Amino acid sequence: MTNTINIGIIGGAGYTGGELLRILINHPNARLAFVHSKSQAGKPVYNTHTDLLGDTDLLFSGDEPAALLAQPDLNVIFLCSGHGESAKFLAENPVPDTVKVIDLSTDFRDESNGFVYGLPELQRERIQPANRIANPGCFATSIELALLPLANAGLLQDDVHVSAITGSTGAGQALSPTTHFTWRNNNISIYKAFTHQHLKEIRQSVAALQTGFDNAINFVPYRGDYTRGIMANVYTTFTGSREEAKALYHEYYAAHPFTHVSDAPIDLKQVVNTNKCLIHLEKHDGQLLITSAIDNLTKGASGQAVQNMNLIFGLPEDTGLRLKSVGF
């Protein structure tokens, strides 16, 4: 649809804003019109995102959002503020109909207010013509990608059990007792067991493919003592063989450039700093174990947001997203 996409970022000083900047600075079709931050207004972007020194001289804007949104050539904005802030921002700052909105918060993942849930592997065709995209949560992305092929085949017939671990960046940039180095280092803990907020969108996505699924999804999240990456171990009853499961997953993801099924066991370093999801399957005594690994800031947030932008603007889905992992 267009060669150059003029982009604004709201809340650019946080982790997801910084990750967006790292991707978009090197995206061949992206032009950064503004990066807004109340706390860092007027300061160089590289003061906050220090790894961008030498890559950009862009300054954080503190201008009123209404003036920024009124720029005649603006094509899309990314909302990277905290949960609850996106709904507030849109209520206070009407966005022109000509400007697309991609929200990285939880506020519209129920597809309210005209938003489409932005998991490309689930509903690419609905994303392409959409004006507003609700980017999925990080845990939700990893777990949904582990379950979608089974749901699509109507093969989720029992409770689903999930044990998943995430890095400290999943908690956001603001300090809290569980993100301080002295607490997090050499430590591991469970939080929000069976009650995590991403369960709602996981159930929503599964039901979109397998109507009537009402079994439990038992989810136990862990805090890991590292910075980025999610590994989810998902298991449920499966009557077929491992080879049949592999064929099912290969077929489902054949047309999707970022989700890959590995014959060998996987690890986090294979996906850190990439937009990939890697999946490994094992069969044990009637249970199918699906291991899913993503980078929580990339495929779990900002990379997937750019993937959605590419789809909306008619670009190849992987444009600007062929990123190098940190294998060692």
C-alpha positions as CSV (number, residue, x, y, z in Angstrom):
1,M,0.0,0.0,0.0
2,T,2.9,2.4,0.7
3,N,6.6,2.5,0.5
4,T,7.2,4.6,3.6
5,I,5.2,4.2,6.8
6,N,5.3,7.3,9.0
7,I,5.2,6.1,12.6
8,G,4.6,7.6,16.0
9,I,5.3,5.9,19.4
10,I,3.5,6.8,22.6
11,G,5.3,5.7,25.7
12,G,8.7,5.3,24.0
13,A,10.9,5.2,27.1
14,G,9.9,1.7,28.4
15,Y,11.1,-1.7,27.3
16,T,8.6,-2.3,24.5
17,G,9.2,1.3,23.2
18,G,12.9,0.7,23.2
19,E,12.5,-2.6,21.4
20,L,10.2,-1.0,18.8
21,L,12.9,1.6,18.2
22,R,15.6,-1.0,17.7
23,I,13.5,-2.8,15.1
24,L,12.0,0.3,13.3
25,I,15.3,2.2,13.0
26,N,16.5,-0.7,10.7
27,H,13.1,-1.3,9.0
28,P,13.4,-0.5,5.3
29,N,9.9,1.1,5.1
30,A,9.7,2.8,8.5
31,R,10.1,6.6,9.2
32,L,9.9,7.6,12.8
33,A,7.8,10.8,12.9
34,F,7.9,11.0,16.7
35,V,8.6,9.1,19.9
36,H,6.6,10.6,22.8
37,S,7.5,10.3,26.5
38,K,6.3,12.5,29.3
39,S,9.2,11.6,31.6
40,Q,12.0,12.0,29.0
41,A,10.7,14.9,26.9
42,G,13.4,16.8,25.0
43,K,16.1,14.2,25.8
44,P,17.9,12.1,23.2
45,V,16.4,8.6,22.8
46,Y,19.9,7.1,23.3
47,N,20.0,8.6,26.9
48,T,17.4,6.1,27.9
49,H,18.0,3.3,25.4
50,T,21.8,3.5,25.6
51,D,22.5,0.8,23.0
52,L,21.0,3.2,20.4
53,L,23.9,5.6,20.7
54,G,25.2,6.1,17.2
55,D,22.0,4.7,15.6
56,T,19.7,7.7,16.0
57,D,19.8,11.3,17.1
58,L,16.0,11.4,17.6
59,L,14.7,13.3,20.7
60,F,11.8,12.3,22.8
61,S,8.8,14.6,22.1
62,G,6.9,16.1,25.0
63,D,4.4,17.9,22.7
64,E,0.7,17.6,23.3
65,P,-0.4,14.3,21.7
66,A,-3.2,16.1,19.8
67,A,-0.6,18.1,17.8
68,L,1.4,15.0,17.1
69,L,-1.6,13.0,15.9
70,A,-2.6,15.8,13.6
71,Q,0.5,15.4,11.4
72,P,-1.0,15.0,7.9
73,D,1.4,12.3,6.8
74,L,1.1,10.1,10.0
75,N,0.1,6.5,9.2
76,V,0.3,4.5,12.4
77,I,0.9,4.9,16.1
78,F,2.1,2.3,18.6
79,L,0.8,2.6,22.2
80,C,3.5,1.4,24.6
81,S,2.3,2.8,27.9
82,G,1.2,0.7,30.8
83,H,-1.9,-1.3,31.1
84,G,-4.9,0.9,31.5
85,E,-3.1,3.8,29.9
86,S,-4.1,3.0,26.3
87,A,-7.8,3.3,27.0
88,K,-7.2,6.5,28.8
89,F,-5.1,7.9,26.0
90,L,-7.6,7.1,23.3
91,A,-10.4,8.6,25.4
92,E,-8.5,11.9,25.8
93,N,-6.9,12.0,22.3
94,P,-9.1,11.1,19.3
95,V,-7.0,9.5,16.6
96,P,-7.8,10.4,13.0
97,D,-9.5,7.7,10.9
98,T,-6.5,7.8,8.6
99,V,-4.1,6.7,11.4
100,K,-3.8,3.0,12.4
101,V,-3.4,2.1,16.0
102,I,-1.4,-0.9,17.4
103,D,-1.8,-1.2,21.1
104,L,0.7,-3.3,23.2
105,S,-1.4,-3.2,26.4
106,T,-4.1,-5.5,27.7
107,D,-6.8,-2.9,27.3
108,F,-8.4,-4.1,24.1
109,R,-7.4,-7.8,23.7
110,D,-11.1,-8.7,24.2
111,E,-11.6,-7.0,20.8
112,S,-13.7,-4.1,22.2
113,N,-13.8,-0.7,20.7
114,G,-13.2,-2.0,17.2
115,F,-9.8,-3.7,17.9
116,V,-8.8,-6.9,16.3
117,Y,-6.7,-9.4,18.3
118,G,-3.3,-9.3,16.6
119,L,-1.9,-12.9,16.6
120,P,-1.0,-13.4,12.9
121,E,-0.9,-17.2,13.2
122,L,-4.5,-17.1,14.3
123,Q,-6.2,-14.4,12.2
124,R,-3.9,-12.9,9.6
125,E,-6.9,-12.2,7.3
126,R,-8.7,-10.1,9.9
127,I,-5.5,-8.2,10.7
128,Q,-4.7,-7.1,7.2
129,P,-7.7,-4.7,6.7
130,A,-7.9,-3.6,10.4
131,N,-7.5,-0.1,11.7
132,R,-6.9,-1.0,15.3
133,I,-4.8,-3.9,16.5
134,A,-4.6,-5.3,20.1
135,N,-1.2,-6.9,20.3
136,P,-1.2,-10.2,22.3
137,G,0.4,-10.7,25.7
138,C,3.8,-12.4,25.8
139,F,2.8,-15.5,27.8
140,A,-0.4,-15.7,25.8
141,T,1.6,-15.7,22.5
142,S,3.8,-18.5,23.6
143,I,1.0,-20.7,25.0
144,E,-1.5,-20.0,22.1
145,L,1.1,-21.0,19.5
146,A,1.6,-24.2,21.5
147,L,-2.2,-24.9,21.3
148,L,-3.5,-23.6,18.1
149,P,-2.8,-26.6,15.8
150,L,-4.6,-28.9,18.3
151,A,-7.6,-26.5,18.6
152,N,-7.8,-26.1,14.9
153,A,-8.1,-29.9,14.5
154,G,-10.7,-30.1,17.4
155,L,-8.2,-32.3,19.4
156,L,-8.3,-30.4,22.7
157,Q,-10.4,-33.0,24.6
158,D,-9.0,-32.7,28.2
159,D,-7.6,-30.2,30.7
160,V,-4.5,-28.3,29.5
161,H,-1.5,-27.9,31.9
162,V,1.0,-25.1,31.5
163,S,4.3,-24.4,33.3
164,A,6.0,-21.3,31.9
165,I,8.9,-19.1,32.9
166,T,9.7,-15.5,31.9
167,G,12.6,-13.1,32.2
168,S,12.5,-10.0,34.3
169,T,11.8,-7.6,31.4
170,G,8.3,-9.1,31.3
171,A,7.5,-7.1,34.5
172,G,8.2,-3.8,32.8
173,Q,10.8,-1.1,33.4
174,A,9.4,0.2,36.7
175,L,11.3,-1.2,39.7
176,S,9.4,-3.5,42.1
177,P,10.6,-5.8,44.9
178,T,10.7,-8.8,42.5
179,T,12.7,-7.1,39.8
180,H,15.6,-5.8,41.9
181,F,18.9,-7.6,41.0
182,T,19.5,-8.7,44.6
183,W,16.1,-10.5,44.8
184,R,15.9,-11.8,41.2
185,N,19.5,-13.1,40.8
186,N,19.9,-16.8,41.6
187,N,16.3,-17.0,42.4
188,I,13.0,-18.3,41.0
189,S,9.4,-17.9,42.1
190,I,5.8,-18.6,41.2
191,Y,3.3,-15.8,40.7
192,K,-0.4,-15.5,39.8
193,A,-0.8,-19.3,39.6
194,F,-4.1,-20.3,37.9
195,T,-5.1,-16.6,37.8
196,H,-2.7,-14.9,35.3
197,Q,-4.4,-12.2,33.3
198,H,-3.4,-13.8,30.0
199,L,-5.6,-16.8,30.6
200,K,-8.6,-14.8,29.3
201,E,-7.1,-14.1,25.9
202,I,-5.7,-17.7,25.7
203,R,-9.2,-19.1,26.2
204,Q,-10.6,-16.6,23.7
205,S,-8.1,-17.7,21.0
206,V,-8.6,-21.4,21.6
207,A,-12.4,-21.0,21.4
208,A,-12.0,-19.2,18.1
209,L,-10.8,-22.4,16.6
210,Q,-12.4,-25.1,18.8
211,T,-15.9,-23.8,19.7
212,G,-17.2,-25.3,22.9
213,F,-13.8,-26.0,24.5
214,D,-14.5,-25.6,28.2
215,N,-11.9,-27.7,29.9
216,A,-9.5,-26.1,32.4
217,I,-6.3,-24.4,31.4
218,N,-4.1,-24.7,34.4
219,F,-1.3,-22.2,34.1
220,V,1.5,-21.8,36.6
221,P,3.9,-18.9,35.7
222,Y,7.4,-18.5,37.0
223,R,9.8,-15.6,37.3
224,G,13.2,-16.5,36.0
225,D,16.6,-15.0,37.0
226,Y,17.4,-13.8,33.5
227,T,16.3,-10.8,31.5
228,R,14.4,-11.9,28.4
229,G,12.7,-15.0,26.9
230,I,9.7,-17.3,27.7
231,M,9.7,-21.0,27.7
232,A,6.3,-22.6,28.1
233,N,5.8,-26.4,28.7
234,V,2.3,-27.3,27.8
235,Y,0.8,-30.8,28.1
236,T,-2.6,-32.4,27.5
237,T,-4.1,-35.7,26.5
238,F,-3.4,-36.8,22.9
239,T,-4.3,-40.2,21.4
240,G,-2.2,-39.9,18.3
241,S,1.5,-40.5,17.8
242,R,4.3,-38.0,18.1
243,E,4.7,-38.2,14.3
244,E,1.0,-37.4,13.8
245,A,1.3,-34.4,16.1
246,K,4.4,-33.2,14.2
247,A,2.5,-33.4,10.9
248,L,-0.4,-31.5,12.4
249,Y,1.9,-28.7,13.6
250,H,4.0,-28.5,10.4
251,E,0.8,-28.2,8.4
252,Y,-0.7,-25.5,10.5
253,Y,2.5,-23.3,10.5
254,A,3.6,-24.0,7.0
255,A,2.5,-20.5,5.8
256,H,3.7,-18.6,8.8
257,P,7.3,-17.4,8.6
258,F,8.1,-17.2,12.3
259,T,6.8,-20.3,14.0
260,H,8.9,-23.5,13.5
261,V,8.8,-27.0,14.8
262,S,12.1,-28.4,15.9
263,D,12.9,-32.1,16.0
264,A,15.5,-31.5,18.7
265,P,14.8,-30.1,22.2
266,I,14.9,-26.3,22.2
267,D,16.4,-23.6,24.4
268,L,15.8,-19.9,25.0
269,K,19.0,-18.6,23.3
270,Q,17.7,-19.9,20.0
271,V,14.9,-17.3,20.1
272,V,16.2,-14.3,22.2
273,N,16.4,-11.2,20.1
274,T,14.3,-12.7,17.3
275,N,10.6,-12.8,16.3
276,K,10.6,-16.6,16.2
277,C,8.6,-19.1,18.1
278,L,10.2,-22.5,18.3
279,I,8.1,-25.6,19.2
280,H,9.2,-29.0,20.2
281,L,6.9,-32.0,20.7
282,E,7.2,-35.1,22.8
283,K,4.7,-37.9,23.5
284,H,4.7,-39.5,27.0
285,D,2.1,-42.1,28.2
286,G,-0.9,-40.5,26.4
287,Q,0.2,-36.9,27.0
288,L,1.5,-34.6,24.3
289,L,4.2,-32.3,25.7
290,I,4.5,-29.1,23.7
291,T,7.5,-26.8,24.5
292,S,7.2,-23.3,23.1
293,A,9.9,-20.6,23.3
294,I,9.8,-16.9,22.3
295,D,11.5,-13.7,23.2
296,N,8.9,-11.9,25.4
297,L,10.0,-8.4,24.1
298,T,10.1,-9.4,20.4
299,K,7.6,-12.0,19.3
300,G,5.9,-11.5,22.7
301,A,5.5,-7.7,22.2
302,S,7.3,-5.3,19.9
303,G,8.4,-7.7,17.1
304,Q,4.8,-9.0,16.8
305,A,3.6,-5.4,16.7
306,V,5.8,-4.7,13.7
307,Q,4.7,-8.0,12.2
308,N,1.1,-6.7,12.5
309,M,2.1,-3.3,11.0
310,N,3.7,-5.1,8.0
311,L,0.4,-7.0,7.4
312,I,-1.7,-3.9,7.7
313,F,0.4,-2.0,5.2
314,G,0.7,-4.8,2.6
315,L,4.4,-5.6,3.2
316,P,5.9,-9.1,3.4
317,E,5.2,-10.2,7.0
318,D,8.9,-10.6,7.8
319,T,10.1,-7.2,6.6
320,G,12.6,-5.8,9.1
321,L,12.2,-8.8,11.4
322,R,14.9,-11.2,10.2
323,L,16.8,-10.7,13.4
324,K,19.8,-12.6,14.7
325,S,19.5,-14.7,17.8
326,V,22.2,-14.8,20.5
327,G,23.2,-18.5,20.4
328,F,26.2,-17.9,22.6
